Amino acid sequence: MNYKKDGSDVLNLNKSKKDYFNGVLFYVNEEELRKIKIREDDYELQKVNVYDFNTKKRINKCFLVVDHYLFLDRKKGKPNRSYFVLCREAAYHISKKFGVMWDNTTYVLSGEKVFNWIKNNKKYDTIN
């Protein structure tokens, strides 16, 4: 995996059989999926395997939204605050263990782990 240093908050993923990335899985009904497809029409929906965080067992497949064109927020090298907070809070909502793993495996544009970066960016830290 690598990250892009062009002013966008992005993590570029390269296909790999040995690596993984974390994420939050949520269910949507057909109407919600239709709306997501409309909202994310510049992106590609890909089906990927999903594994349980604790047991490492395969759960099923899910859709992943893939941005091939890098249409991303560009805010002076910092992530979009509301989106960042939403993602981080979702990770901690699953469990503290998952949230800590998210902080230690998620990077900001500078290449710094969220775990360290958040210490100097308190307005992004909503976890108590």
N, CA, C and O atoms as a DFTB+ gen file, in Angstrom:
512 C
 N C O
     1  1       0.840      -1.178       0.000
     2  2       0.000       0.000       0.000
     3  2       0.883       1.237       0.000
     4  3       2.026       1.198       0.454
     5  1       0.352       2.311      -0.503
     6  2       1.074       3.575      -0.453
     7  2       0.081       4.698      -0.263
     8  3      -1.130       4.480      -0.294
     9  1       0.581       5.870      -0.070
    10  2      -0.307       7.018       0.053
    11  2       0.162       8.101      -0.904
    12  3       1.334       8.152      -1.278
    13  1      -0.752       8.953      -1.290
    14  2      -0.490       9.977      -2.286
    15  2      -0.188      11.292      -1.595
    16  3      -0.911      11.682      -0.678
    17  1       0.852      11.977      -2.008
    18  2       1.237      13.252      -1.407
    19  2       1.010      14.390      -2.393
    20  3       1.965      15.038      -2.820
    21  1      -0.233      14.635      -2.753
    22  2      -0.508      15.700      -3.716
    23  2      -1.510      16.713      -3.188
    24  3      -2.101      17.464      -3.964
    25  1      -1.709      16.742      -1.869
    26  2      -2.657      17.687      -1.310
    27  2      -4.028      17.096      -1.058
    28  3      -4.936      17.813      -0.636
    29  1      -4.203      15.808      -1.307
    30  2      -5.500      15.186      -1.060
    31  2      -5.393      14.209       0.100
    32  3      -4.319      13.681       0.391
    33  1      -6.517      13.978       0.752
    34  2      -6.526      13.009       1.851
    35  2      -6.945      11.657       1.302
    36  3      -8.131      11.330       1.255
    37  1      -5.953      10.874       0.885
    38  2      -6.233       9.625       0.180
    39  2      -5.231       8.563       0.577
    40  3      -4.059       8.849       0.822
    41  1      -5.701       7.362       0.634
    42  2      -4.823       6.211       0.774
    43  2      -5.012       5.380      -0.480
    44  3      -6.105       4.879      -0.743
    45  1      -3.961       5.238      -1.243
    46  2      -4.027       4.430      -2.455
    47  2      -3.759       2.989      -2.085
    48  3      -2.794       2.693      -1.381
    49  1      -4.587       2.111      -2.545
    50  2      -4.422       0.694      -2.257
    51  2      -4.025      -0.036      -3.517
    52  3      -4.590       0.184      -4.588
    53  1      -3.055      -0.901      -3.376
    54  2      -2.675      -1.775      -4.469
    55  2      -3.199      -3.163      -4.155
    56  3      -3.145      -3.602      -3.006
    57  1      -3.708      -3.864      -5.172
    58  2      -4.227      -5.213      -4.946
    59  2      -3.133      -6.096      -4.365
    60  3      -1.972      -6.042      -4.772
    61  1      -3.540      -6.902      -3.406
    62  2      -2.592      -7.785      -2.754
    63  2      -3.349      -8.942      -2.120
    64  3      -4.439      -8.752      -1.580
    65  1      -2.790     -10.109      -2.182
    66  2      -3.407     -11.277      -1.539
    67  2      -3.008     -11.354      -0.069
    68  3      -3.682     -12.035       0.704
    69  1      -1.926     -10.674       0.345
    70  2      -1.434     -10.818       1.716
    71  2      -1.792      -9.631       2.613
    72  3      -1.696      -9.745       3.835
    73  1      -2.199      -8.507       2.046
    74  2      -2.491      -7.319       2.837
    75  2      -3.987      -7.139       3.020
    76  3      -4.790      -7.776       2.339
    77  1      -4.352      -6.268       3.942
    78  2      -5.743      -5.957       4.206
    79  2      -5.856      -4.497       4.585
    80  3      -4.846      -3.836       4.827
    81  1      -7.061      -3.993       4.639
    82  2      -7.288      -2.677       5.207
    83  2      -8.549      -2.739       6.033
    84  3      -9.412      -3.590       5.816
    85  1      -8.647      -1.829       6.981
    86  2      -9.801      -1.844       7.879
    87  2     -10.915      -0.992       7.315
    88  3     -10.696      -0.138       6.456
    89  1     -12.085      -1.233       7.800
    90  2     -13.239      -0.465       7.376
    91  2     -14.426      -0.799       8.250
    92  3     -14.370      -1.694       9.093
    93  1     -15.478      -0.079       8.038
    94  2     -16.707      -0.294       8.787
    95  2     -17.769      -0.779       7.813
    96  3     -18.051      -0.124       6.809
    97  1     -18.342      -1.908       8.109
    98  2     -19.362      -2.519       7.274
    99  2     -20.734      -2.130       7.808
   100  3     -20.976      -2.185       9.013
   101  1     -21.628      -1.738       6.907
   102  2     -22.998      -1.468       7.333
   103  2     -23.944      -1.954       6.245
   104  3     -23.608      -1.981       5.062
   105  1     -25.129      -2.334       6.681
   106  2     -26.138      -2.857       5.770
   107  2     -26.972      -1.723       5.194
   108  3     -27.276      -0.742       5.873
   109  1     -27.330      -1.880       3.936
   110  2     -28.251      -0.943       3.298
   111  2     -29.315      -1.748       2.570
   112  3     -29.063      -2.857       2.100
   113  1     -30.501      -1.175       2.484
   114  2     -31.559      -1.839       1.719
   115  2     -31.447      -1.405       0.253
   116  3     -30.577      -0.603      -0.087
   117  1     -32.299      -1.918      -0.594
   118  2     -32.225      -1.628      -2.032
   119  2     -32.354      -0.131      -2.332
   120  3     -31.645       0.393      -3.190
   121  1     -33.250       0.548      -1.631
   122  2     -33.443       1.989      -1.851
   123  2     -32.194       2.766      -1.438
   124  3     -31.778       3.689      -2.138
   125  1     -31.599       2.399      -0.314
   126  2     -30.375       3.073       0.138
   127  2     -29.229       2.817      -0.838
   128  3     -28.447       3.722      -1.129
   129  1     -29.128       1.589      -1.344
   130  2     -28.088       1.266      -2.322
   131  2     -28.290       2.073      -3.597
   132  3     -27.320       2.550      -4.185
   133  1     -29.518       2.229      -4.026
   134  2     -29.815       3.037      -5.223
   135  2     -29.330       4.464      -5.017
   136  3     -28.724       5.050      -5.914
   137  1     -29.591       5.027      -3.843
   138  2     -29.169       6.402      -3.545
   139  2     -27.648       6.516      -3.487
   140  3     -27.080       7.507      -3.946
   141  1     -26.997       5.518      -2.933
   142  2     -25.529       5.518      -2.885
   143  2     -24.967       5.502      -4.299
   144  3     -24.022       6.229      -4.604
   145  1     -25.550       4.670      -5.166
   146  2     -25.080       4.593      -6.551
   147  2     -25.244       5.934      -7.269
   148  3     -24.394       6.311      -8.076
   149  1     -26.324       6.651      -6.983
   150  2     -26.530       7.977      -7.576
   151  2     -25.513       8.969      -7.021
   152  3     -24.877       9.701      -7.779
   153  1     -25.360       8.992      -5.701
   154  2     -24.442       9.935      -5.049
   155  2     -22.996       9.681      -5.450
   156  3     -22.225      10.625      -5.627
   157  1     -22.627       8.422      -5.593
   158  2     -21.238       8.038      -5.873
   159  2     -21.056       7.657      -7.343
   160  3     -20.284       6.752      -7.660
   161  1     -21.761       8.341      -8.231
   162  2     -21.762       7.928      -9.639
   163  2     -20.417       8.080     -10.330
   164  3     -20.208       7.477     -11.383
   165  1     -19.505       8.856      -9.782
   166  2     -18.166       8.971     -10.369
   167  2     -17.259       7.815      -9.942
   168  3     -16.145       7.675     -10.448
   169  1     -17.731       7.002      -9.023
   170  2     -16.919       5.929      -8.452
   171  2     -17.425       4.574      -8.923
   172  3     -18.525       4.452      -9.462
   173  1     -16.607       3.574      -8.709
   174  2     -16.973       2.212      -9.077
   175  2     -17.285       1.412      -7.815
   176  3     -16.529       1.452      -6.844
   177  1     -18.390       0.693      -7.833
   178  2     -18.705      -0.222      -6.741
   179  2     -18.074      -1.568      -7.069
   180  3     -18.350      -2.140      -8.123
   181  1     -17.235      -2.074      -6.182
   182  2     -16.623      -3.383      -6.373
   183  2     -17.018      -4.285      -5.219
   184  3     -17.097      -3.836      -4.075
   185  1     -17.263      -5.543      -5.510
   186  2     -17.542      -6.514      -4.449
   187  2     -16.216      -7.064      -3.935
   188  3     -15.341      -7.450      -4.710
   189  1     -16.089      -7.090      -2.611
   190  2     -14.877      -7.599      -1.970
   191  2     -15.259      -8.528      -0.821
   192  3     -16.369      -8.452      -0.296
   193  1     -14.343      -9.394      -0.440
   194  2     -14.562     -10.259       0.711
   195  2     -14.462      -9.449       1.991
   196  3     -13.673      -8.508       2.084
   197  1     -15.272      -9.823       2.982
   198  2     -15.297      -9.147       4.273
   199  2     -15.029     -10.179       5.361
   200  3     -15.572     -11.283       5.337
   201  1     -14.178      -9.800       6.320
   202  2     -13.791     -10.704       7.398
   203  2     -14.115     -10.085       8.748
   204  3     -14.002      -8.872       8.927
   205  1     -14.518     -10.919       9.696
   206  2     -14.794     -10.478      11.056
   207  2     -13.504     -10.019      11.723
   208  3     -12.484     -10.703      11.641
   209  1     -13.543      -8.872      12.380
   210  2     -12.361      -8.296      13.006
   211  2     -11.787      -9.210      14.088
   212  3     -10.570      -9.369      14.179
   213  1     -12.646      -9.809      14.906
   214  2     -12.175     -10.629      16.024
   215  2     -11.805     -12.049      15.616
   216  3     -10.759     -12.561      16.016
   217  1     -12.659     -12.685      14.821
   218  2     -12.433     -14.100      14.495
   219  2     -11.608     -14.302      13.228
   220  3     -11.067     -15.384      13.003
   221  1     -11.513     -13.271      12.408
   222  2     -10.806     -13.329      11.113
   223  2     -11.498     -14.243      10.108
   224  3     -10.940     -14.537       9.051
   225  1     -12.711     -14.695      10.432
   226  2     -13.462     -15.553       9.516
   227  2     -14.188     -14.703       8.473
   228  3     -14.647     -13.596       8.754
   229  1     -14.277     -15.250       7.273
   230  2     -14.970     -14.558       6.184
   231  2     -16.456     -14.471       6.509
   232  3     -17.089     -15.471       6.848
   233  1     -17.000     -13.266       6.402
   234  2     -18.416     -13.041       6.668
   235  2     -19.219     -13.208       5.391
   236  3     -20.178     -13.977       5.334
   237  1     -18.808     -12.474       4.372
   238  2     -19.562     -12.445       3.128
   239  2     -18.798     -11.548       2.166
   240  3     -17.592     -11.347       2.305
   241  1     -19.510     -11.021       1.202
   242  2     -18.958     -10.008       0.305
   243  2     -19.734      -8.724       0.531
   244  3     -20.885      -8.744       0.967
   245  1     -19.091      -7.615       0.230
   246  2     -19.778      -6.328       0.328
   247  2     -19.289      -5.434      -0.804
   248  3     -18.345      -5.774      -1.517
   249  1     -19.940      -4.294      -0.956
   250  2     -19.503      -3.318      -1.945
   251  2     -18.487      -2.381      -1.320
   252  3     -18.613      -1.982      -0.162
   253  1     -17.492      -2.043      -2.096
   254  2     -16.490      -1.060      -1.742
   255  2     -16.556       0.019      -2.811
   256  3     -16.601      -0.296      -4.000
   257  1     -16.565       1.278      -2.413
   258  2     -16.606       2.379      -3.370
   259  2     -15.165       2.729      -3.737
   260  3     -14.368       3.102      -2.876
   261  1     -14.844       2.604      -5.017
   262  2     -13.477       2.822      -5.494
   263  2     -13.415       4.099      -6.317
   264  3     -14.203       4.296      -7.242
   265  1     -12.476       4.955      -5.970
   266  2     -12.264       6.220      -6.670
   267  2     -11.040       6.083      -7.573
   268  3      -9.906       6.195      -7.108
   269  1     -11.271       5.842      -8.861
   270  2     -10.162       5.703      -9.808
   271  2      -9.623       7.061     -10.265
   272  3      -8.539       7.136     -10.842
   273  1     -10.377       8.130     -10.008
   274  2     -10.002       9.436     -10.531
   275  2      -9.488      10.388      -9.460
   276  3      -9.075      11.504      -9.777
   277  1      -9.505       9.973      -8.207
   278  2      -9.034      10.791      -7.089
   279  2      -9.797      12.100      -6.966
   280  3      -9.193      13.158      -6.789
   281  1     -11.144      12.035      -7.062
   282  2     -12.009      13.188      -6.803
   283  2     -12.175      13.294      -5.291
   284  3     -13.139      12.770      -4.734
   285  1     -11.254      13.960      -4.635
   286  2     -11.250      13.979      -3.169
   287  2     -11.174      15.397      -2.646
   288  3     -10.840      16.336      -3.367
   289  1     -11.493      15.523      -1.370
   290  2     -11.374      16.824      -0.712
   291  2      -9.909      17.245      -0.681
   292  3      -9.018      16.422      -0.475
   293  1      -9.678      18.516      -0.886
   294  2      -8.312      19.046      -0.847
   295  2      -8.315      20.258       0.069
   296  3      -8.585      21.376      -0.369
   297  1      -8.010      20.033       1.350
   298  2      -8.077      21.094       2.336
   299  2      -6.745      21.223       3.065
   300  3      -6.620      20.781       4.207
   301  1      -5.768      21.813       2.428
   302  2      -4.477      22.094       3.040
   303  2      -3.864      20.873       3.712
   304  3      -3.265      20.989       4.782
   305  1      -4.005      19.725       3.105
   306  2      -3.367      18.527       3.626
   307  2      -4.056      17.899       4.814
   308  3      -3.545      16.929       5.374
   309  1      -5.200      18.423       5.217
   310  2      -5.926      17.837       6.339
   311  2      -7.186      17.162       5.811
   312  3      -7.772      17.605       4.823
   313  1      -7.597      16.081       6.482
   314  2      -8.821      15.414       6.028
   315  2     -10.053      16.276       6.251
   316  3     -10.051      17.178       7.088
   317  1     -11.082      15.996       5.508
   318  2     -12.374      16.639       5.730
   319  2     -12.804      16.271       7.151
   320  3     -12.968      15.092       7.464
   321  1     -12.988      17.278       8.011
   322  2     -13.209      17.025       9.437
   323  2     -14.454      16.186       9.695
   324  3     -14.387      15.205      10.436
   325  1     -15.577      16.545       9.107
   326  2     -16.813      15.816       9.401
   327  2     -16.723      14.363       8.940
   328  3     -17.221      13.469       9.625
   329  1     -16.098      14.117       7.797
   330  2     -15.957      12.751       7.310
   331  2     -14.981      11.966       8.186
   332  3     -15.234      10.808       8.517
   333  1     -13.872      12.595       8.557
   334  2     -12.888      11.957       9.425
   335  2     -13.519      11.564      10.759
   336  3     -13.354      10.435      11.221
   337  1     -14.247      12.504      11.378
   338  2     -14.891      12.247      12.671
   339  2     -15.910      11.119      12.529
   340  3     -15.980      10.238      13.386
   341  1     -16.693      11.139      11.464
   342  2     -17.686      10.087      11.230
   343  2     -17.021       8.715      11.167
   344  3     -17.471       7.773      11.819
   345  1     -15.961       8.605      10.388
   346  2     -15.269       7.320      10.234
   347  2     -14.645       6.865      11.543
   348  3     -14.757       5.696      11.914
   349  1     -13.992       7.777      12.241
   350  2     -13.317       7.419      13.493
   351  2     -14.335       7.030      14.566
   352  3     -14.136       6.050      15.283
   353  1     -15.413       7.788      14.677
   354  2     -16.441       7.445      15.661
   355  2     -17.081       6.098      15.339
   356  3     -17.400       5.335      16.250
   357  1     -17.269       5.800      14.065
   358  2     -17.825       4.500      13.677
   359  2     -16.890       3.372      14.111
   360  3     -17.345       2.338      14.602
   361  1     -15.602       3.571      13.932
   362  2     -14.628       2.549      14.345
   363  2     -14.686       2.312      15.850
   364  3     -14.684       1.165      16.296
   365  1     -14.737       3.379      16.633
   366  2     -14.794       3.231      18.089
   367  2     -16.154       2.720      18.559
   368  3     -16.256       2.117      19.627
   369  1     -17.181       2.956      17.776
   370  2     -18.497       2.441      18.127
   371  2     -18.515       0.910      18.072
   372  3     -19.205       0.263      18.860
   373  1     -17.766       0.348      17.155
   374  2     -17.685      -1.114      17.052
   375  2     -17.083      -1.665      18.337
   376  3     -17.655      -2.554      18.967
   377  1     -15.936      -1.137      18.720
   378  2     -15.303      -1.495      19.994
   379  2     -14.075      -0.613      20.174
   380  3     -13.534      -0.082      19.204
   381  1     -13.652      -0.465      21.393
   382  2     -12.436       0.313      21.645
   383  2     -11.249      -0.360      20.951
   384  3     -10.391       0.321      20.389
   385  1     -11.198      -1.698      20.989
   386  2     -10.112      -2.436      20.344
   387  2     -10.058      -2.123      18.848
   388  3      -8.982      -1.892      18.297
   389  1     -11.227      -2.115      18.193
   390  2     -11.264      -1.807      16.763
   391  2     -10.853      -0.354      16.528
   392  3     -10.105      -0.071      15.592
   393  1     -11.332       0.570      17.367
   394  2     -10.977       1.975      17.220
   395  2      -9.480       2.208      17.351
   396  3      -8.891       2.956      16.570
   397  1      -8.868       1.567      18.339
   398  2      -7.417       1.706      18.527
   399  2      -6.683       1.142      17.317
   400  3      -5.712       1.738      16.852
   401  1      -7.137      -0.005      16.797
   402  2      -6.528      -0.570      15.593
   403  2      -6.692       0.399      14.425
   404  3      -5.763       0.584      13.639
   405  1      -7.878       1.026      14.307
   406  2      -8.113       1.995      13.235
   407  2      -7.118       3.144      13.344
   408  3      -6.513       3.541      12.348
   409  1      -6.949       3.677      14.548
   410  2      -5.997       4.774      14.754
   411  2      -4.574       4.376      14.385
   412  3      -3.797       5.208      13.917
   413  1      -4.232       3.118      14.592
   414  2      -2.865       2.651      14.356
   415  2      -2.624       2.127      12.945
   416  3      -1.489       1.814      12.586
   417  1      -3.679       2.029      12.147
   418  2      -3.507       1.521      10.772
   419  2      -4.075       2.472       9.726
   420  3      -4.135       2.136       8.544
   421  1      -4.489       3.648      10.156
   422  2      -5.029       4.654       9.237
   423  2      -4.064       5.833       9.219
   424  3      -3.581       6.274      10.262
   425  1      -3.794       6.329       8.030
   426  2      -2.798       7.383       7.848
   427  2      -3.439       8.644       7.289
   428  3      -4.404       8.577       6.527
   429  1      -2.905       9.775       7.668
   430  2      -3.295      11.044       7.058
   431  2      -2.316      11.337       5.929
   432  3      -1.353      10.598       5.727
   433  1      -2.563      12.410       5.200
   434  2      -1.794      12.742       4.006
   435  2      -0.279      12.760       4.230
   436  3       0.481      12.341       3.357
   437  1       0.156      13.239       5.388
   438  2       1.589      13.334       5.664
   439  2       2.253      11.976       5.820
   440  3       3.479      11.883       5.859
   441  1       1.446      10.921       5.909
   442  2       1.990       9.584       6.134
   443  2       2.010       9.220       7.604
   444  3       2.431       8.125       7.976
   445  1       1.555      10.140       8.437
   446  2       1.551       9.911       9.881
   447  2       0.307       9.124      10.276
   448  3      -0.782       9.359       9.753
   449  1       0.482       8.187      11.204
   450  2      -0.659       7.429      11.699
   451  2      -1.596       8.351      12.457
   452  3      -1.148       9.282      13.126
   453  1      -2.896       8.097      12.357
   454  2      -3.886       8.882      13.090
   455  2      -3.555       8.885      14.574
   456  3      -3.717       9.907      15.240
   457  1      -3.095       7.757      15.098
   458  2      -2.744       7.642      16.515
   459  2      -1.838       8.787      16.970
   460  3      -2.046       9.345      18.047
   461  1      -0.851       9.138      16.172
   462  2       0.063      10.238      16.512
   463  2      -0.476      11.589      16.064
   464  3      -0.376      12.572      16.798
   465  1      -1.042      11.644      14.877
   466  2      -1.510      12.889      14.275
   467  2      -2.583      13.558      15.119
   468  3      -2.596      14.782      15.249
   469  1      -3.481      12.767      15.695
   470  2      -4.615      13.305      16.448
   471  2      -4.162      14.092      17.678
   472  3      -4.884      14.971      18.147
   473  1      -2.989      13.789      18.199
   474  2      -2.460      14.488      19.381
   475  2      -2.253      15.978      19.111
   476  3      -2.379      16.796      20.023
   477  1      -1.939      16.330      17.881
   478  2      -1.709      17.730      17.507
   479  2      -2.870      18.330      16.730
   480  3      -2.778      19.457      16.242
   481  1      -3.959      17.584      16.613
   482  2      -5.133      18.041      15.873
   483  2      -6.380      17.748      16.696
   484  3      -7.267      17.012      16.264
   485  1      -6.434      18.332      17.877
   486  2      -7.475      18.037      18.878
   487  2      -8.899      18.283      18.376
   488  3      -9.832      17.615      18.822
   489  1      -9.078      19.234      17.456
   490  2     -10.439      19.500      16.986
   491  2     -11.011      18.313      16.204
   492  3     -12.218      18.248      15.973
   493  1     -10.157      17.386      15.802
   494  2     -10.598      16.177      15.112
   495  2     -10.878      15.036      16.089
   496  3     -11.430      14.007      15.697
   497  1     -10.505      15.208      17.350
   498  2     -10.618      14.135      18.340
   499  2     -11.910      14.272      19.134
   500  3     -12.011      15.112      20.028
   501  1     -12.886      13.452      18.808
   502  2     -14.177      13.472      19.516
   503  2     -14.361      12.239      20.390
   504  3     -15.427      12.043      20.973
   505  1     -13.331      11.411      20.481
   506  2     -13.410      10.192      21.261
   507  2     -12.978      10.492      22.694
   508  3     -11.896      11.030      22.929
   509  1     -13.838      10.136      23.646
   510  2     -13.500      10.355      25.068
   511  2     -13.001       9.096      25.702
   512  3     -12.671       9.091      26.888
